[in-house]
Amino acid sequence: MATFEDLVAEGAAAPVDGWDFSWFEGRATEARPSWGYARLIGERLATVESALDVQTGGGEVLNTVEKLPSRTAATEGWPPSLAVARRLLEPRGVEVVQADNLDPLPFPDSSFELVVSRHPTEVGWAEIARVLKPGGGYLSQQVGSGSMHEVSEAFLGPLEVDNSRDPELAAADAEKVGLEVVDLRHESLRATFNDIAAVVHFLRKVIWIVPGFTVDAYLPQLRALHDQIQRSGPFVAHTKRFLIEARKR
């Protein structure tokens, strides 16, 4: 059986470029929302000639779509993920450009029939409305308030839930910029971590769960969580997800 030190070292060594979670297979699980985001964007993309994927990460989700619109673009701000997205998407004819979360989108007004975004860190609603053609659509799966709160508290102690990611607030922000919300759904989903290596890798990859996380800074908490997993089985947390779909009036 691998020791605590071995597991921590393994989680610390795993690469975190892009937004690929295949490393977690057999080590962690996360239930998926019932609406099936990848399937939904595939259906929507099949009906338009122009589309933009905002904060594409490494482009992994967009790349699951079999047939992309004749004009497809994607933005990403984090250089390691941007490099992955370019390697993955540019051979398929996708224009991949660098833009941070709240930067102005580098496209003219009314450029796209559809804008999609999976798990945006921040949402520039005015920019989304600007680049959409009249009658165009926005489809996004987002992280809700309190997602993985159990993981954060295991390292940081008791915390109040930040409600700034409430789906109703997102809907209100969309309406303010002239978008009509046509679908809004949310779910709480079970996630499990089978060993401490998975926790370490997760915290290195999803950096906002425990801001500033390093193994050295949180070694006592890692040891305590490892002991808990050894004693009681997988560590259970819950992700919060919501789907928002809107149309430009």
C-alpha positions in Angstrom: 0.0 0.0 0.0 1.3 3.4 -0.9 2.4 5.6 2.0 1.1 9.1 2.7 4.3 10.6 1.4 4.1 8.5 -1.8 0.6 9.6 -2.5 1.2 13.3 -1.8 4.3 13.2 -4.1 2.2 11.5 -6.8 -0.5 14.2 -6.6 2.1 17.0 -6.6 3.9 15.6 -9.7 0.8 15.1 -11.9 0.6 17.8 -14.7 -2.2 20.4 -14.4 -2.1 21.9 -17.9 -5.4 22.2 -19.7 -8.8 21.1 -18.3 -8.5 17.3 -18.7 -9.6 15.3 -15.7 -8.8 11.9 -17.0 -6.0 11.5 -14.4 -8.6 11.1 -11.7 -10.0 7.9 -13.2 -10.1 5.3 -10.4 -9.1 7.9 -7.8 -12.0 10.3 -7.7 -15.5 10.6 -9.0 -17.9 13.5 -9.7 -21.5 13.0 -10.7 -22.5 14.9 -13.9 -25.5 17.2 -14.2 -28.6 15.6 -15.7 -28.8 18.0 -18.7 -25.6 16.8 -20.3 -23.7 20.0 -21.3 -21.5 18.5 -24.0 -24.5 17.0 -25.7 -26.4 20.3 -25.5 -23.7 22.4 -27.0 -23.3 19.8 -29.8 -27.0 20.1 -30.6 -26.9 23.9 -30.5 -23.6 24.2 -32.6 -25.2 22.0 -35.3 -27.8 24.7 -35.9 -25.5 27.8 -36.4 -22.7 29.0 -38.7 -20.7 31.0 -36.2 -19.9 30.3 -32.5 -17.6 31.4 -29.7 -16.4 29.3 -26.7 -15.4 31.7 -23.9 -12.8 30.5 -21.4 -12.4 27.3 -23.3 -9.7 25.9 -20.9 -7.7 23.4 -23.0 -10.5 23.2 -25.5 -11.4 19.7 -24.3 -15.1 20.1 -24.2 -15.4 22.0 -27.5 -13.3 19.3 -29.1 -15.9 16.7 -28.2 -18.3 18.2 -30.7 -18.2 16.2 -33.9 -19.1 19.0 -36.4 -18.2 22.6 -35.6 -19.7 25.6 -37.3 -17.8 27.0 -40.3 -16.6 29.9 -38.1 -15.7 28.8 -34.6 -13.5 30.8 -32.2 -12.4 30.3 -28.6 -10.8 32.4 -25.9 -8.6 31.5 -23.0 -6.5 33.6 -20.6 -4.2 31.1 -18.8 -1.1 30.5 -21.0 -0.7 26.8 -20.2 -4.3 26.1 -21.1 -4.1 28.4 -24.1 -1.3 26.3 -25.5 -3.2 23.1 -25.0 -6.3 24.6 -26.7 -4.3 25.8 -29.7 -2.8 22.3 -30.2 -6.2 20.7 -29.9 -8.5 23.1 -31.7 -6.5 24.9 -34.4 -6.1 21.8 -36.5 -9.9 21.8 -36.7 -10.0 25.3 -38.0 -10.9 27.0 -34.7 -9.5 30.5 -34.1 -8.0 30.4 -30.6 -7.2 33.8 -29.1 -5.8 34.9 -25.7 -8.2 36.9 -23.5 -8.5 37.0 -19.8 -11.8 36.5 -18.0 -13.1 40.0 -18.1 -11.1 41.4 -21.0 -13.0 42.9 -23.9 -13.7 40.0 -26.3 -11.5 40.6 -29.4 -14.3 40.4 -31.9 -16.6 43.0 -33.5 -20.2 43.6 -32.5 -22.7 41.0 -33.6 -20.1 38.5 -34.6 -21.6 35.2 -33.5 -24.9 33.4 -33.5 -24.0 31.4 -30.4 -21.7 31.9 -27.4 -21.0 28.9 -25.1 -18.9 28.7 -21.9 -18.3 25.8 -19.5 -17.4 26.8 -15.9 -16.4 30.4 -16.6 -14.5 31.9 -13.7 -16.1 35.3 -14.2 -18.7 36.3 -16.7 -18.5 39.5 -18.8 -22.2 39.8 -19.6 -22.0 43.0 -21.5 -19.3 41.6 -23.8 -21.3 38.5 -24.4 -24.3 40.5 -25.4 -22.2 42.8 -27.6 -20.7 40.0 -29.7 -24.0 38.1 -30.1 -26.0 38.7 -33.3 -29.6 39.8 -32.6 -31.6 36.7 -31.8 -28.3 34.8 -31.0 -28.0 32.5 -28.0 -25.8 32.0 -24.9 -25.5 28.6 -23.3 -23.3 28.1 -20.2 -22.8 25.6 -17.5 -21.5 27.3 -14.4 -20.2 26.5 -10.9 -22.8 27.4 -8.2 -22.3 28.9 -4.8 -20.8 26.5 -2.2 -19.3 24.1 -4.7 -16.8 21.8 -3.0 -17.4 23.6 0.2 -16.5 20.5 2.2 -13.0 20.5 0.6 -12.4 24.1 1.4 -13.4 23.7 5.0 -11.1 20.6 5.4 -8.2 23.0 4.8 -9.4 26.4 5.9 -11.8 25.6 8.8 -15.5 26.8 9.0 -16.4 29.1 6.2 -19.5 31.1 5.2 -20.8 30.2 1.8 -20.2 32.9 -0.8 -23.6 33.3 -2.6 -22.3 35.4 -5.4 -22.6 32.5 -7.8 -26.4 32.1 -7.2 -28.1 31.2 -10.5 -30.8 33.8 -9.9 -28.1 36.5 -9.7 -26.6 35.3 -13.0 -30.1 35.5 -14.6 -30.5 39.0 -13.3 -27.1 40.0 -14.7 -28.0 38.5 -18.1 -31.3 40.4 -18.2 -29.5 43.7 -17.4 -27.6 43.6 -20.6 -30.5 42.8 -22.8 -30.5 39.0 -22.8 -33.7 37.0 -22.2 -33.2 34.0 -20.0 -35.0 31.0 -21.5 -33.7 28.2 -19.2 -32.2 28.1 -15.7 -31.5 24.9 -13.8 -29.3 23.9 -10.9 -28.2 20.7 -9.2 -26.1 19.5 -6.2 -23.9 16.6 -7.2 -21.8 14.1 -5.2 -18.0 14.0 -5.5 -15.7 11.5 -3.9 -11.9 11.4 -3.4 -10.5 7.9 -2.9 -7.0 8.9 -1.8 -5.0 12.0 -0.8 -3.2 12.1 -4.1 -6.5 12.9 -5.8 -7.0 15.8 -3.3 -3.6 17.2 -3.9 -4.0 17.1 -7.7 -7.4 18.6 -7.5 -6.3 21.5 -5.3 -3.4 22.2 -7.7 -5.7 22.2 -10.7 -8.8 24.0 -9.3 -6.9 26.7 -7.6 -9.8 28.7 -6.1 -11.0 25.9 -3.8 -8.0 26.6 -1.4 -6.4 29.8 -2.7 -2.6 29.6 -2.5 -2.6 25.9 -1.8 0.8 24.2 -1.6 1.7 20.8 -0.1 4.1 22.3 2.4 1.7 25.0 3.6 -1.1 22.5 4.3 0.8 19.3 5.3 -1.0 18.9 8.6 -4.5 19.1 7.0 -3.4 16.7 4.2 -2.2 14.2 6.9 -5.5 14.5 8.8 -7.6 14.0 5.6 -5.4 11.1 4.6 -6.0 9.4 8.0 -9.7 10.1 7.7 -9.8 8.4 4.2 -7.8 5.4 5.5 -10.2 5.1 8.5 -13.6 5.8 7.0 -13.3 5.5 3.2 -13.6 8.1 0.4 -13.9 11.7 1.3 -17.3 13.0 0.1 -18.0 16.6 -1.1 -20.6 18.2 -3.3 -20.3 20.2 -6.5 -22.9 22.8 -7.4 -23.8 23.4 -11.0 -26.3 25.5 -12.9 -27.2 25.8 -16.6 -28.2 29.1 -18.0 -29.5 29.7 -21.5 -30.4 33.1 -22.9 -31.3 34.9 -26.1 -30.3 38.3 -27.3 -33.5 40.3 -27.9 
